[in-house]
Amino acid sequence: MENYSFVLCIEDRDCEDLEKRKIYRVLPDNDAEAEGYLRIIDESGEDYLYPRSYFVSIQLPREAQEALRVAE
């Protein structure tokens, strides 16, 4: 099973498809990260770029990762 990267949203200013205090999955995007952005699967169910400063990285147990992946 693949490990996913997750973040906690700490800012949602001007972003209709983010919610503060919610966990989001990050998709790998080295170019975006180099520019200070993360590719996030947001509330619309699509992936978009958001400022890195809107999130903090978190570590989740494998069971929690799987539960969040299935919920998407």
C-alpha positions as CSV (number, residue, x, y, z in Angstrom):
1,M,0.0,0.0,0.0
2,E,1.2,3.5,-0.9
3,N,1.9,6.1,1.8
4,Y,0.2,9.4,1.3
5,S,1.2,12.8,2.5
6,F,-1.4,14.7,4.5
7,V,-1.7,18.3,5.7
8,L,-4.0,20.1,8.1
9,C,-5.5,23.3,6.8
10,I,-4.8,26.3,9.0
11,E,-5.9,29.1,6.6
12,D,-8.6,29.3,4.0
13,R,-8.6,33.0,3.1
14,D,-10.2,33.5,-0.3
15,C,-10.5,29.8,-0.9
16,E,-14.1,28.5,-1.2
17,D,-13.0,24.9,-1.5
18,L,-10.9,24.7,1.7
19,E,-12.0,24.3,5.3
20,K,-9.9,25.3,8.3
21,R,-9.0,22.4,10.7
22,K,-9.7,19.8,8.0
23,I,-7.2,17.2,6.8
24,Y,-6.3,17.1,3.1
25,R,-4.3,14.7,1.0
26,V,-1.3,16.2,-0.9
27,L,-0.5,15.0,-4.4
28,P,3.2,15.0,-5.4
29,D,4.1,18.0,-7.5
30,N,7.8,19.0,-7.2
31,D,7.4,22.1,-9.5
32,A,4.6,23.5,-7.4
33,E,6.4,22.8,-4.1
34,A,9.5,24.6,-5.5
35,E,7.2,27.7,-6.0
36,G,5.8,27.4,-2.5
37,Y,2.5,25.7,-3.3
38,L,1.0,22.3,-2.6
39,R,-1.3,20.3,-4.9
40,I,-4.3,19.5,-2.7
41,I,-7.5,17.5,-3.3
42,D,-9.9,20.0,-2.0
43,E,-13.7,20.1,-1.2
44,S,-14.6,20.0,-4.9
45,G,-12.9,16.6,-5.2
46,E,-10.4,18.0,-7.7
47,D,-6.8,18.8,-7.2
48,Y,-5.6,22.5,-7.1
49,L,-2.6,24.4,-6.1
50,Y,-2.7,26.3,-2.8
51,P,-0.1,28.3,-0.8
52,R,2.1,26.0,1.3
53,S,1.5,28.5,4.2
54,Y,-2.1,27.5,4.4
55,F,-1.2,24.0,5.8
56,V,0.9,22.2,8.3
57,S,2.2,18.7,7.6
58,I,0.9,15.8,9.7
59,Q,1.7,12.2,10.1
60,L,-1.2,9.7,10.2
61,P,-1.2,6.0,11.0
62,R,-1.6,3.8,8.0
63,E,-5.2,2.9,9.0
64,A,-6.2,6.6,9.1
65,Q,-4.5,7.1,5.7
66,E,-6.5,4.3,4.2
67,A,-9.8,5.5,5.8
68,L,-9.2,9.0,4.3
69,R,-8.2,7.6,0.9
70,V,-11.4,5.5,0.7
71,A,-13.6,8.5,1.7
72,E,-12.5,10.5,-1.4
